[in-house]
Amino acid sequence: MPYDDAALHEQVLADVFARGCPSRDVLEHITGRWGILALAALASGPARFNALRRRVDGVSEKMLAQTLQALERDGFVRRDEQSTIPPRVEYSLTPRGERTTKLLLALIGQVEDDLPEATESQRRYDEAKSARIG
Amino acid sequence: MPYDDAALHEQVLADVFARGCPSRDVLEHITGRWGILALAALASGPARFNALRRRVDGVSEKMLAQTLQALERDGFVRRDEQSTIPPRVEYSLTPRGERTTKLLLALIGQVEDDLPEATESQRRYDEAKSARIG
């Protein structure tokens, strides 16, 4: 039975800790400032560009376009262009994108739930710091 | 029974999609280029600065210091300074840091496992693009 040597090799070696490993780029696309929010926004279903832009509050048109392009290239997001006039472009998660986004949503949920603790920790840290300086 | 009104209020409102929500900063600290790798490196146990720096291949001294400081301030990482000569500083995960890092490790594992698929997706995307241009 034939198998893909290159893919096998790559799978064995993938290591985000290694500077040159391409897995690090992929990880950065999904966890980057806008990547994580774009994927999370698509978790509730397919959406058009402008709807995504409204949901991901603060993103520029250019940054959202770049973000979606990187996610499409990596295979997390699918871009469908319907041949209407004007053309209607819709973005959605691929099955792999859905699996990844589930983990991202869990992470986001945890950060949101724990925000009071994080804020309290920041307050204590800053207080201790100004006590050392003062 | 008294309860913390501010904390309750904050918990209800935390929303990473909102531009000004402080949860967005916390999320960026743990998913940032170096934050995610520093946390993942600490998952295998407490470590000193230089050991972390070797593990997180490519990080500068300054960036690692800033990263650890933000994670300590948010309450994900604990910094212990032992009063030896010279002082020995060790970093470790707090219980909240451990919970968060579990999700990050799952994400990293998925990205590493799926790297062959992502690479193949990138190849197809680039091929289709050059076909459109050419």
Interface residues (C-beta under 8 A of the other chain):
Chain A: D4 A7 E10 Q11 A14 D15 V16 F17 A18 R19 P22 S23 V26 L27 E28 I30 T31 G32 R33 I36 L37 A40 A41 R55 V56 D57 G58 E72 R73 D74 G75 R96 R99 T100 L103 L104 A106 L107 I108 Q110 V111 E112 D113 D114 L115 P116 E117 A118 T119 E120 S121 Q122 Y125 D126
Chain B: D4 A7 L8 E10 Q11 A14 D15 V16 F17 A18 R19 P22 S23 V26 L27 E28 I30 T31 G32 R33 I36 L37 A40 A41 R55 V56 D57 G58 E72 R73 D74 G75 R96 R99 T100 L103 L104 A106 L107 I108 Q110 V111 E112 D113 D114 L115 P116 E117 A118 T119 E120 S121 Q122 Y125 D126
